[in-house]
Every structure is written in structure tokens, then in C-alpha cells.
Amino acid sequence: MKFASIIAIILSFSLSASVHASTMYIDDTLLVPLRSGEGTGFRIVHKGLPSGTAIEIIEQNKETGYSFVRTKGGTEGYLPTRYLSAEPIAKAKLAKAEKELNQLRTSNKDLNTKLNALQGNFNALEKDHAQTSKTLNANNTELARVKSVSADALNLDRSNRELRESNEELRNQLELLEVENARLKDKSESNMMLIGGALVLLGVILALIVPLLKPSKKNDSWA
């Protein structure tokens, strides 16, 4: 049996067309046994590769219809080439598609979560913006009021200053009038005293002159 295996291997090397190592897949069958030689009479080195299993193609013999392959676990052997497919089988494709779909669903879920978080942040920022705008408007209103009050205060201060100046001027004028009034009063009193003295003097003069103007009785008798 060993001799037959060696002969089969030598024949396979001489008759098969060498190909570069490539990956192929077990076709849509139940289980494909892996044998030590090209034929059903050779020892099974792997009890069966399930459908969709990816294996490395080392050689293919078009004459015998067998391929020399290697599994991912490193087991080497022969199996009928008709059980190989260059593309994954429908089941494997479906499983891969389902896996990708689940990944996309998970990714979509994550994206939705992030989107909801971003939407929440946006709503919070929009709320803060509205509150800030409201506060800004209130501050602008208060600033306008303060400016108006400040303008009124400046006007009031200017008016008060003008009134103080006018009051000071009036006080100065009043003092001048009081001084002038006192001077006039003193002058009037002086004049009254002079007039009083003149009247007294005039009375004295009249008292002296009037008796002299009366004729005497002696002179009347002589006449």
C-alpha cells in the first residue's frame, strides 16, 4: 500500500499541471474526506471537510481529477477536484452576508447612539444659545436704560451746577443790595438828623427874631 502511494504521488507529479498555491472552497456537499492519494482506495487522512471550508490548493491533476490540498490546520491530502469551488458556496456566502449584516446593524446601532448623543448635545447647545441670546437682549436693554439714566443724570448734574451758579450770583446780588440798603438807611438817618437839627436851629432863630419884630408900647404912646 505504501508502494502504491509512492507510485501514485510520483505519477501525480509527472501528470499533473503545477499551479500556484491558491485558496478554494469545499463545494456545497455534506463532507469531503481527505485521502493520502488520488483515489478512493487510499487512506483517509481527514474524515471529512464540511461545506464552505477554505483550503489551500497545492496542485491539481486534470488527468485523475484530484487536487492536492492543505487545510488551515496543516493537514495535506487529496480530494476530488469536482468538490472544489473558486467561490464560497451559497451557504457560506449567506453566513458571511448575515455576519456583515449583523456588523452593519451593530455599526448602525452605534451610529444611531452617537447620533442621538449628538442630537442631545445640539439641543442643549441650542437651548444654551437661546438662553444666551435672551440674556444678551436683557443686558442690551439694561445697558440702554443705564445710558439713558446716565444721560439724565448728566443733564441733571449740569442743571444743578447751573442752578448753583445762578443761586450764587443771586446771593452776591442780594448781599450787594443789603449793603446798598444799609448805606441808604444810614444816609437817610443822617439826613433826618440834619433836617431835625436845622429845624431846631430855625426854631431858635425864629424865637429870637420874632420878638424883635413886634412894636413896643412906649413908642405907641409917643405917637
Secondary structure in CASP SS format (residue, H / E / C, confidence):
PFRMAT SS
TARGET T0000
AUTHOR 0000-0000-0000
METHOD secondary structure of the structure
MODEL  1
M C 1.00
K H 1.00
F H 1.00
A H 1.00
S H 1.00
I H 1.00
I H 1.00
A H 1.00
I H 1.00
I H 1.00
L H 1.00
S H 1.00
F H 1.00
S H 1.00
L H 1.00
S C 1.00
A E 1.00
S E 1.00
V E 1.00
H E 1.00
A E 1.00
S E 1.00
T E 1.00
M E 1.00
Y E 1.00
I E 1.00
D C 1.00
D C 1.00
T C 1.00
L C 1.00
L E 1.00
V E 1.00
P E 1.00
L E 1.00
R E 1.00
S C 1.00
G C 1.00
E C 1.00
G C 1.00
T C 1.00
G C 1.00
F C 1.00
R C 1.00
I E 1.00
V E 1.00
H E 1.00
K E 1.00
G E 1.00
L E 1.00
P E 1.00
S C 1.00
G C 1.00
T C 1.00
A E 1.00
I E 1.00
E E 1.00
I E 1.00
I E 1.00
E E 1.00
Q E 1.00
N E 1.00
K C 1.00
E C 1.00
T C 1.00
G C 1.00
Y E 1.00
S E 1.00
F E 1.00
V E 1.00
R E 1.00
T C 1.00
K C 1.00
G C 1.00
G C 1.00
T C 1.00
E E 1.00
G E 1.00
Y E 1.00
L E 1.00
P E 1.00
T H 1.00
R H 1.00
Y H 1.00
L E 1.00
S E 1.00
A C 1.00
E C 1.00
P C 1.00
I C 1.00
A H 1.00
K H 1.00
A H 1.00
K H 1.00
L H 1.00
A H 1.00
K H 1.00
A H 1.00
E H 1.00
K H 1.00
E H 1.00
L H 1.00
N H 1.00
Q H 1.00
L H 1.00
R H 1.00
T H 1.00
S H 1.00
N H 1.00
K H 1.00
D H 1.00
L H 1.00
N H 1.00
T H 1.00
K H 1.00
L H 1.00
N H 1.00
A H 1.00
L H 1.00
Q H 1.00
G H 1.00
N H 1.00
F H 1.00
N H 1.00
A H 1.00
L H 1.00
E H 1.00
K H 1.00
D H 1.00
H H 1.00
A H 1.00
Q H 1.00
T H 1.00
S H 1.00
K H 1.00
T H 1.00
L H 1.00
N H 1.00
A H 1.00
N H 1.00
N H 1.00
T H 1.00
E H 1.00
L H 1.00
A H 1.00
R H 1.00
V H 1.00
K H 1.00
S H 1.00
V H 1.00
S H 1.00
A H 1.00
D H 1.00
A H 1.00
L H 1.00
N H 1.00
L H 1.00
D H 1.00
R H 1.00
S H 1.00
N H 1.00
R H 1.00
E H 1.00
L H 1.00
R H 1.00
E H 1.00
S H 1.00
N H 1.00
E H 1.00
E H 1.00
L H 1.00
R H 1.00
N H 1.00
Q H 1.00
L H 1.00
E H 1.00
L H 1.00
L H 1.00
E H 1.00
V H 1.00
E H 1.00
N H 1.00
A H 1.00
R H 1.00
L H 1.00
K H 1.00
D H 1.00
K H 1.00
S H 1.00
E H 1.00
S H 1.00
N H 1.00
M H 1.00
M H 1.00
L H 1.00
I H 1.00
G H 1.00
G H 1.00
A H 1.00
L H 1.00
V H 1.00
L H 1.00
L H 1.00
G H 1.00
V H 1.00
I H 1.00
L H 1.00
A H 1.00
L H 1.00
I H 1.00
V H 1.00
P H 1.00
L H 1.00
L H 1.00
K C 1.00
P C 1.00
S C 1.00
K H 1.00
K H 1.00
N H 1.00
D H 1.00
S H 1.00
W H 1.00
A C 1.00
END
